[in-house]
Amino acid sequence: MSTVNAEVKKNNNENAVSLIRRFTKRVQGSGVIPRVRSIRYSQRQPNHSKMKKNALVVLGMRKEYELLEKLGKLPEKKTKGRR
């Protein structure tokens, strides 16, 4: 990832407000803010072995649930609504 510096220098007869406005325009023009916002919440993809391990865990839990269901050892489900 390359860094982009947005640098502005104050002119002789320039006030602080116009300097800030010029800096803001320079930052928007450089495209830094959209790039940072696009990668803000991105996550790395899990590796293949981790995905496989998680899938095996889920399959094992499902198999155990089905066995308990056949044996009738699961607690009864509560229903919503009138009693």
Secondary structure, 3 states (H helix, E strand, C coil): CCCCCCCCCCCCCCCHHHHHHHHHHHHHHHCHHHHHHHCCCCCCCCCHHHHHHHHHHHHHHHHHHHHHHHHCCCCCCCCCCCC
